[in-house]
Amino acid sequence: MIKGAHDASPDVANINSDSDSTGDPIFTPPDSEYRFPTSRLPEHPQRRNSPSPLRLSSLPANIKEELLPERQQQVHFDEEEDQSASGSGLEEDEGDEMAGRPSMHRPSGGLSNTPLLRDDKEGRRGRTDYESPEGSARPPFVARRSTFRSRSPTYPVPENATRRKYIYAAFFLGLSLISFVVQTETAVYIQHELKWNKHYAMLWLTHSSWSLLWPMQLLIIRIQKRKLSWPAFWRRHKYLIRTTAQMVQSQDLHLTTTTTSKSPWPYMLKTTAFVTTFLTVAGGSWYVAVDMTSPSDLTAIYNCSAFFAYVFSIWLLHDKLRFDKMFSVGLAIVGVLVVAYGDKEDPKTPGQHGGASGGKPGGSGPANNRLVGNIIIGIGSVLYGLYEVLYKKLACPPEGTSPGRGMIFANTFGTMIGLFTLTVLWIPLPILHVMDVERFELPHGKAAGLLTISTLSNAIFSGSFLVLMSLTSPVLSSVAALLTIFLVAIVDWLITNKPLSAAAIVGGCLIIVAFAMLSWATYREMDQERKKREEEDEVPGSDMDEDA
């Protein structure tokens, strides 16, 4: 090891140097002094001119500068300490942690605690000077350690974090809208044209398809990280999922030792069962009411879930009651009402659980027990809004999480919902079959192919919708889902060449304006919360701020 000469105690030999005819110093290791007599022997001329590995001229240029005569007093070789360090077997990171601990072989002179680096601001690595009562340059190690561990570390948040979240959210919004339109068109064709009306079977198949979200995501990430070996990739991916689950459980970005030592999976399993129950009941109410009420009522009432999502966000997520957000949600619901009741033809209503309704002239199908159907779909609307808020509160990482981490965990939780549905919620199928409420039959031929497309489209929509809720808010996601009503009408116009009605155009424009207003309000709110968190994390006058 190389240390300052003032670190050496008097009983440790310094570097012995001599000069030859060329003027180059000759260095002799300190332990060689004790192997030869102290008297100087006459030097042979050939020996003086022979090349030696210890001559300055035979060393590289960067080492020459360190071993110039004027710098000889700054270095010495501590052979004893080098051997102890090389035989310790510590890894690099462990060595860094041990670097601050006092060594048994370290000299204890008055200048032993002087920093090795020169006292200039450019050469220092952010350390400030300290003066202890004993006069040493730094306080004792124990005092410094307690000061460093006195508070949790802070993690810098990029200024464009909110913008990055919205870029991710915009991508998944577009993906969800496209997949939702495909699911709606195929579901309407299967139910109306191919007459495969198995409501609970379609609900079970659709939600079970969510189990494909994590495998598809893993494949995409693996392709992106294909240069990384599989063991390293798998280890990093498991670590990211586990730590994010611990953040979800503790609702804290800064994990403590107690948090990391506790498995998050019991909590995640309970949360999955709880959230999936609300989702399934809400979806089941839609299928129950679809044959009892009119498609217009179904569209208008069920899409009021955006309003209930805002109400539950204020209650459970402690969102502030803001006029701009309240006005945006109200305007979106007005747009839905205009589309639902302003046209002679029942609107084609996309179902977020795999089914769809409408697409036929108004009054063409019987609406038996319309009041009961409206009550059932109203309950489903409330439960679906509650499901969105519960997912945000119980299964999403806290604010400040990176968009990539939030996206990966959203699809992972979607897979957990799919596996719970696949392995548990199949139980009603044989019961409904035996009671002759719904005969279980697998689709065949064209119906099977279209059902596969519809199911996979719903899986893509649901995964994108979960990511959207995780990155933004349940209210914004609910209003964004209303865009599909207008988008489905446009697709029908392109396919059938049937022009859009005035009600569809006016209602669609109202929904778009409401979504734009709510997006801007949510963006400002998220940016303000980010700046507030940064101000709370800053502790002026702390030694960590000085080190930075």
N, C-alpha and C positions, 0 to 999 in steps of 0.2 A: 504493500500500500504506500501511497505517496501522501505525505502530510506536511504541514508547515513546520519549519525548524523550531519555532517557539513552542510546538506541541511536545517536543522531545524533552525528556528529563535528563539531568546531567549524567546519569549512569548509562545512558544509551549512546553508543558511539555514533558520531556523525560521519558523513561521507569524507573519505580520504581522497584527495586529488593530488595529482602531480602533473608536471608538464614535460613534454619531450622536446626534441629539437624543432619540431614543427609548430610548437606552441599549443598543441591540443592537450587538454587535460586528460589524465588517465584516472579512472575511477576504480576504487577497490572496495568490494563489499565489506561492511563493518565487521562481520565475524572473522574475516581473514586476518585481522590485526592480532588475534590471540593465538594464531597458529605459527607465527614467525617471531623472531627476536625483534625487539624494538629498535635496535641499531640498524642504520641504513647501510645496505651493501652497495659496493660499486657496481654501476650498471654497465653492461657490455654494449658497445656501439650498435652491434647487430640487433641486440634485443630492443634497444631504444627505437630503432627504425623499422622493426618488424611490424606487420599489420596485426592489430588486435581488435577483437569485437567490442572492446570497451573504449576504444579511441573515438573521440568525437567525430572525426572525419568519416568513420565507417558507419555512422548512424543516419537514419532518415532526417530530412530537413526539419520536420515538425518537432522531433525529439531533440535535435541540436539546439533549437531555441530554448527549450526548457532546461538544458544542461550547460548553458553558457556559464562562464566563471562568475559573472555577476549574479547569477541565479542559483548558484550552488548552495547558498545558505537557506534556500526556500524548501529544499526537499531532503528526505532521508528514507531509507528502506527499512520498513518494520517487518522483518521476516517472520517474526513470531506471530504477528496478527494476520499475515497473509495466509499462513498455514491453517490457523484456526477458522478463517472464513472459508477457505476452499474445502475444508473437510466437514463443514456444517451440514451440507446437503440441503440448504434452503432454496426454495424456488425464488424467482425474481420478485414476485409480489410479496412473498413472505419476507424477503430481504428488505424490501422497502419499508415494511411495517416495523421491522426490527432495527432500522437504521437509527432511530432516535434513542434507543436504549443504551445506557452506559455499558462499556465493555470492561471485562475483568482485566484486560491487558492495557487499558488506556491509561496514559500518564495522568497524574493528578496534580500537575503543577498549577501555578496561578493563571497561566495563559492557556490552559488546556481546553477551555470552552470558547476560545476565540473562533469565529467563523472562518472556514477555509477560503471562502471567496473574498475577492477584494471589495472594499467598501465603495462601490459605485452603483448607481441606480440601474445602469444597463446590464451589469453582470449579475445582479441579484434576481432571484426568482420570486419576487413578490414578498419577501420576508422583511419585516420591520425590525429595528433594533430595540432591544429591551435592556433595562438596567436593573439588576437585582440589588437588594440591600447589601449583599456580600461583595458587590463590586464586579461580579462577573457580567459578561455581555448578555447573557440570557438567564431567565429565571430557571429554577429547578424543573426537571422534566415532568414531575407529577403535577405541578401547578399548571404548566402549559397544556397537559393532557386534559385536565378537568375543564379548562376554559374552552378547549376545542370541542368537547363532547357536551357542552352545556345546552345546545339547542340543535334541532334537526337541520340537516342541510337544505339549502334552497336550490332549485333547479331552474335555470333560465328558460323562459318561454319566448319563442320567437314572436316578433311584433306582428308577423303575418299569419299567426296561428289561426285566427278566425277566418281569414281569407282562404287558407288551405282547407279548413273544414268545409267551407262552402263549395270549393272546387270539387272535393270528393262527393259532397252531397248532390251537387248538380249532375255529376256523372251517374250516380246511382238513381237519381230521380228520372233521368232520361231512360235508363235501363228498365226501371220499374214500369214506366208508362208504356213502353213498347211491349214488354212481356205481358202486361195486364190486358192490353188490347187483343193480343193473340189468344190469351186464355179466355177472354169474354166471347170472342167470335166462335171459337171452337166449342165452348160450353153451350152456347145457345143452339148451335147446329146439332150437337149430340142430344140435347133434351127435346128440342122441338121437331127436328127432322128425323133423327134416328130413334126417337122415343125411348131412350135409355134414361129413365128418371129414377135413379137410385140415390136419393139425397144423402143419407148418412154414409153410404158406401163411397160416394164421391168426396164427401167431407173427410172421411178417414184416409182415402188414398191421397188426397191433396195435401193434408197436413203431414202425412207420413213421408211424402216426397221431400220435406224439409231436411230429412236426415242426409240427403245428398249434398247439402250446402258445404259442410266442412271438407268432405273428400274432394269436391270440385275445387274448392279454394286451395287446399293443400297441393293439388296437382298444378294449379296455376303458379303458386309461389315456388314450387319445386322447379318448374321450367325457368322461372326468372333467376333462381339461385342454383342453376345446374352445375356451375363450376365448383360449388361447395360439396364436400363429401357427404354421403347420406348420414353417417353417424353424427357428424357435426351439425348438419342441417336439422336432423330430428331432435337433437339435444336442445338446440336453440329454440326450436318451435315449441317444444314442451315447456321450456322455461318461460317463454313469453305467455303461453296460455295460462300456466299456473300462477304467475305473478299478477297477471291481469285479473284472474279470478279472485286473488287475495285483495286486490284493489277494490273490486266490486263488493266483496264482503265487508271490508273495513271502511269503504268510501273515503279512502285516503290515498293520495299519490305517494306519500313517503312511508314505505313499509318498515315496520319495526321488527326486531328479532322475534317478539312474541307472535306477530302476524305471520311472518314467513315460516315459523316452525309449526303452524297449525294448517291442517289440510282444508282447502276451501270446498272440496267436493261434496261433503254432506250438506252444506248450505246451498250449493248450486242445485243439487237434486231436489231439495225441498222447494226451492224457488221455481224450478222447472215445472214441478207438479202443480204448484199453486197458480202460476201464470197460465199454464196450458189449460187448466180447468176453466178459467174465465174466457179464454180464446175459443174453446170448444163449445161452451154454452152459447156464446154470442153467435158463432157460426151456425150452430144447430137451430137457433131461433130464426135465422134467416131462411133456412130450408123448410122449417115448419110453416112459416108465414107466407112463403112464396105461392102456395096454392090456396091460401085463405083470403088474401087481400089483393088489391090491384097493383100492377107494376108501378104506377105513379105513386101510390102511397108507400110502397116498398122503397122506392128511390128517395122520396122526400124524407121519410122518417129515419131510415137507417143511416143516411148520410148526415143526420144531425149529431152523429158521434163526434164530429169536430167540436161542436159546442160543449158536449159533456167532457171531452178531453181537456178543454180549457178550464172548465169548472174543477175537475179533479186535479189539474196541474196547480191551481191556486191552493187547493186544500192539502194535497200530498207533497207536491214539489216546492211549495211556498213561493210560487211565481207571484209577481206583483200584478194587481189589477190595473192594466194599462188601457187607456181609451183606444189607442190605435190598433192594438191586437183585438180588443173586443169588437170594434167596428169592422175589422177585416173578417173575423169569423162570422159575424152577422150578415155581412154582404155576401159571403160565399154561400151561406144557407139560403139567402134570398134567391141567388142564382140557381140553386138546385130546385127550389120551388117553382121558379119560372119554367125550367126545363120539364119538370114533372107534370105540371098542370096547365101549361100554356099551349100544349100541342094536342091535336085530335088523336094522334097515334101514341100509344104507350111507349115511353122511351126504353131503349135497350139498357137494362140495368146490370152493370157488371158486379158480380159478387166476389168479395175478397177471400172467399173460402172455397173457390172452385166452381161455383154455379153462376147462373145468370138468368135473367128474366126479361120479359118485355119483347119488343120487336114486332108486335102484332097490333092491328087496329084496336082502338079503345073499346072495351066492352065485348071483345070477341071471345074472351074466356070468362067463365063464371068466377066470381069473387065471393065464395061462400064464407059466412062468418067474418065479414070484413072488419067489424069492430074488434073481435077477438084477435084477428090477425094483426091489426094495427097495434094492439096492446103488446102482443108477443114481439113484434119487430121493434117496438119502442123499448122494451126491456133489453133486447139484443143490442140496440144502439147505445144504451147506457153502459152495458157490460163491455162492449167493444172499446168505448172511450176509456173505461176503467182499466181494461187490459193494456192499452197503450201506455197509460201513466204508470201502472205497476211494473211494466217491463222497463221503463226508463228509471224508475226508482230502485228496483231490486236487482236488475240484471245488467245494468250499463255501468261502465267505469266512471269515476268522478270527472268533473270538469277539469280540463288541463291535460287530459290524456291525449296522446298523439293520434291523429286521424287514422293512421295505419293500424295501430294497436286496437283502436275502437272498432275498425272494420273487421279485423280478424276475429275478435271476440264476439261480435254480433252474429257472424255466420256460425261460429262455434255454438253459441246458445241456440240458434235456430236449429242446428242439428240435434241438440238435446231435446228440443220440443218435438222434432220429428221422430226421434227414437222413443220418446215417451208415448206418443200417439200410436206408433207402430206396435209397441209391445204391451200396452195397457188398454188403449181405447178401442181395440178390436172386440172387446167383450160384448158390447151392445149388439154387434152384428148377428150372432146366432140367436140372441134373445128376440130381436126384431123379426128374424126369420121364422122362429117358432111361433111367435104371436101373430104372424101373418100381417104385420104392419108394413114391412118392407122385405120382400123376397130377395135374398142375396143371389145375384147372378153376375158372372163376369162378362164384360162386353166381348163381342166377337167381330172379326173382320174390320170394316171401316171404323166402327165405333171404338174398337180397341186402339187403333192407331191414332185417332183424333183425341181420345182420352189420354193417351201417353203424351201427346203434344201439349194438351191443356194442363196436365199435371206438372210437367217440367216447366212450363211457362209460369205457373203459379209459384213453383219453388223459386224461380229466379226473381219474380216480383216480391215474394215474401222476404227473401234474403236481402234484396235491395231496400225494402221498406224498413227492415230491422236496422240496417246500417244508417238509413236516413234518420230514423228516430234517435239512434245513439249519437249521431253527430250534431243534430239540431235539437228539435223538441217534438213531443207528441202532437202539439197543436199544429205546427207547420206541416208535419207529415200528414195529418188528417186532411188539411185543406189541400195539400198536394194531391192526395188520392181523389179528390173531387174533380180534378182536371181530366180524369179518365172518362167522365160522362160526356164531356164535349169532344174529347178525342175519339171516342167510339162512334159518335155521330158523324164526325168527319170521315172516318174510315168507311162507314156505311154509305156515305155519299159517294166516295171514290169507287166503291165496289158495285153499287146498284145504280149509280148515276141519278139517284133521287136527290133533289136539292134539299138543302137544310131549311127547316122552318124558321120563322122569325123568332119563335120562343127559344129554339135551340141556340140561335146566334146570340140573342140578348142574354140568355142565362149563361152561356159559355163565356161571354165577355165579362160578365159580372164576376164569375169564378176566377178568371185570369187576373182581373184587377185586384180582387181580394187576395189572391195568392201573392202577387207582386208586393202589395202593401205589407202583408204579414211577413214576407221574406225580409224586407228592408227593416221592419221593426225588430224582428228577431236578430238580424245581423248586428244592429246597433246595441241591442241588449247584451248579446254575447260578447261584443267587443268591450263594452263598459265593465262587464263582470271580469274579463281577463285583466284589464288595467287595474281593477280594484284588488284582484288577487296578487298582482305584482307589487302593489303598494303595501299590502299587508305582509308580504314575504320579506320586504326590505327592512333591515334593522340597522339604522344609522349608528355609527360609532362603534360597531362590533369589530373584533379583531378579524373576523372572516371577511368583512367588507374591506378591511385594510389589506388583507392578503390578496384579495382579488385585484 
